[in-house]
Structure formats: C-alpha cells, structure tokens
C-alpha cells in the first residue's frame, strides 16, 4: 500500500474549506455558538472496498434565535451558501417544509446539510467532504506458517485446522474477509480473533491432549498417538 501523491493534501484542503464555510454559517445562523467546538478530526473510512475511501465529516449543534423561524433560518442559510458559490437545494411548498427548515449545499464534491424545526430550537449543521482514495489498493499476502513438518515440537503434530499456519486459515490472520456489499466483514471462522480457533496460534497440537475426535484427523499417525 502506497500513498497517492497529492491525494491527502487535496482532502485536507477540502476539509479546511468545509470547516471554514461551516464556521461562517454557524456564526451567522446561531449567534452565541462557539465555532471553536467544531472539529473535523481525522479522515474516516467510509467505503471499505479496495481501494479504501476516506473523508472528513463534522457535526455541530447550534441554537436557533427565538425571533427566527425554521423557514426563515433555512432561507438565510440558502442565501449564505449561494453567495459563497455553493449549489443549494431547498425543499419547497409542502407541509413538511413549513414545519422544518432544511437546506443542502454542494461544492467541489463536499456537502453541507442544515436542519432546523419550529418544534425545537436546535439547529444541526452537518458537513462532509467527498470520499477520496488516499492509498493504492492494499495487498494482503498470506503469512508464513509458524510451524512446518520439520519444525514441529517433539510430541506435537501440525494443527489439522491451519496446517501449521497459526493464523486463522479463513482470513489469513486479518480478522476480516472481503464482502461484495460492505467491502469487509468479520471473518466467520475466527470472528476477528485472527488466530486459528483450534490451536490458538502455535500451529501445533500436543499428542497427549488430542481428543478422540481430533485423533481422527491423523489416521496416518497412529504409530505415535496415545490411546
């Protein structure tokens, strides 16, 4: 996995621009709020398909002034966004909008949603940058086994489940497996435990501790198995 040149810098630029616009909106629409409490944090993975996609996002709650309706606040928000060059969508002419002020702005792949309602003084500001690929697709080579036929401890046999791998053979020790819908899903064998569920990591099993069922996995080794 390698960094894509300039990708992180571009995402950081979009993140700074998003936060700057949110600060303007918060200060104008919900005076008295502290925009210093608006944090973007680190980019989060939002698409687990390879290559992974990450974006910045932020959520802020302000308080609508008592003399401003939700619809009035939405109208003001739309005007502010348009004046800053954002493409704005405002639901119109239905009962839901008369009760709630909702505005969505889009620019350069970033999106800002502003929600207000006459039933509450809360105003929710939500912003997110586009989801971007920052790294080349990651390759996950299967790990080397921790035990081989030549390195098994005397009195032990290779684990019949992982054949000496030690790691979970279902996921190769990653704890997850690819999923067409979600990108990744927990390994159905180890459930994110990463190690083999039979030997628990050593890649071998003690002959003296094999159950009758486990002995059935070693029919060729009857000469050394305890009865």
C-alpha positions, 0 to 999 in steps of 0.5 A: 500500500502506497500513498497517492501523491497529492491525494491527502493534501487535496482532502485536507484542503477540502476539509479546511474549506468545509470547516471554514464555510461551516464556521461562517454559517454557524456564526451567522445562523446561531449567534452565541455558538462557539465555532471553536467546538467544531472539529473535523478530526481525522479522515474516516473510512467510509467505503471499505472496498479496495481501494479504501475511501476516506473523508472528513465529516463534522457535526455541530449543534447550534441554537436557533434565535427565538425571533427566527423561524425554521423557514426563515433560518433555512432561507438565510442559510440558502442565501449564505451558501449561494453567495459563497458559490455553493449549489443549494437545494431547498425543499419547497411548498409542502407541509413538511417544509413549513414545519422544518427548515432544511437546506443542502449545499454542494461544492467541489464534491463536499456537502453541507446539510442544515436542519432546523424545526419550529418544534425545537430550537436546535439547529444541526449543521452537518458537513462532509467532504467527498470520499477520496482514495488516499492509498493504492489498493492494499495487498494482503499476502498470506503469512508464513506458517509458524510451524512446518513438518520439520519444525514441529515440537517433539510430541506435537503434530501440525494443527489439522485446522491451519496446517501449521499456519497459526493464523486463522486459515479463513482470513489469513490472520486479518480478522476480516474477509472481503464482502461484495456489499460492505467491502469487509466483514468479520471473518466467520471462522475466527470472528476477528480473533485472527488466530486459528480457533483450534490451536490458538496460534502455535500451529501445533497440537500436543499428542497427549491432549488430542481428543478422540475426535481430533485423533481422527484427523491423523489416521496416518499417525497412529504409530505415535498417538496415545490411546 
